[in-house]
Amino acid sequence: MRVDLFDFDLPDDNIALRPASPRDSARLLVVDPNAGSMADHQVFDLPSFLKPGDALVFNDTRVIPAQLEGVRLREGAPETAVSATLHMRTDASRWKAFARPGKRIKQGDRIRFGYERDNACSLAFLEATVEEKGEEGEITLLFDVSGPVLDEAIASVGHIPLPPYIAAKRPEDAQDQTDYQTIYAREKGAVAAPTAGLHFTPELFEKLDQAGVERHFVTLHVGAGTFLPVKADDTEEHKMHLEIGYVSEETAAKLNAVKARGGRIICVGTTSLRLIESAATDEGQIKPWSGPTGIFITPGYRFKAVDILMTNFHLPKSTLFMLVSAFCGLDTMRNAYAHAISTGYRFYSYGDSSLLFRKI
């Protein structure tokens, strides 16, 4: 499909720089293409749209301080400032990353991240070798330390990689350490938050429990590729970056039981949806999953397991707007987004949310 079909104009005023407070007070646009309906609500109204026996699926990944700033160390050349955003760990000592300025970095370069403080511990800086260089500024970094020591070093020198549409308008601050993390974040490894989950509070969880709605957790470590624009003119030419995910045998069995008794699977966020659809067979059975997924969902895709999607509002011409258009229909989503923009919904990571029913 032509990528320009997924374009739309978004005023800067609609881009949220801070989340709603409390989290579940954010607006919720409920869209049902089968009924031809669209209605304005708030996130704390979510239980009223679900039924006893339904199951919410959350991504429990935890955002790490994956934005690293440093200098390139090359013999006979001046130090050059380098910024790297880690996006996928490949083993105990290696990460794939997006680096800037990409053109000045070569295979074999040494990079020092962080800086040395007087009387500071050895984790005040972290060094790595550029082992491989790929396209669009992607590199593979081989760090001098590995395993838990590397985790500790990244936590020491890195900072939370705010999405570029927020970082361009303001710097990261201490509040983001809390705001850009779901209340159920557990498995460390994400570069970006599964932002639909940012709306949940303990009080909303309690209301969902009272409504008889199940909660299940999967893990997809969201990569920085989620922020990359689609540069191709046709969706067939776009290559998705891989992300590592896990669906346990226990979770798969419980979700299959939900479907077997007539319950619905509601994915909180496109990340959990992409993982569940990766793990599902053509017959709709969810299998245990462990490994990378690069699933790219565009209109024409046949959904195998997911019935309802809760998700924030996405960028024009992004793979995520393509996904929601596949879920509800392109015309439906263009109308929904036009309504959201005209009525002041807040977009992107810290913005408002939507509840989308799959088009049948």
Buried (B, 14 or more C-beta within 10 A) or exposed (E): BEBEEBEEEBEEEBBBBEBBEEBBBBBBBBBBBEEEEBEBBBBBBBBEBBEEBBBBBBBBBBBBBBBBBBBBBBEEEEEBEBBBBBBBBBEEBBBBBBBEEBEBBEEEBBBBBBEEEEEEEEBBBBBBBBBEBEEEBBBBBBBBBBEEBBBBBBEBBBBBBBBBBBEEEEEBEEEBEEBBBBBBBEBBBBBBBBBBBBBBBEEBBEBBEEBEBBBBBBBBBBBBBBBBEBEEEEBEEBEBBBBBBBBBEEBBEBBBEBBEEEBBBBBBBBBBBBBBBBBBEEEEBBEEBEEEBEBBBBBEBEBBBBBBBBBBBBBBBBBBBBBBBBBBBBEBBBBBBEBBBEEEBBBBBBBBBBBBBBBE
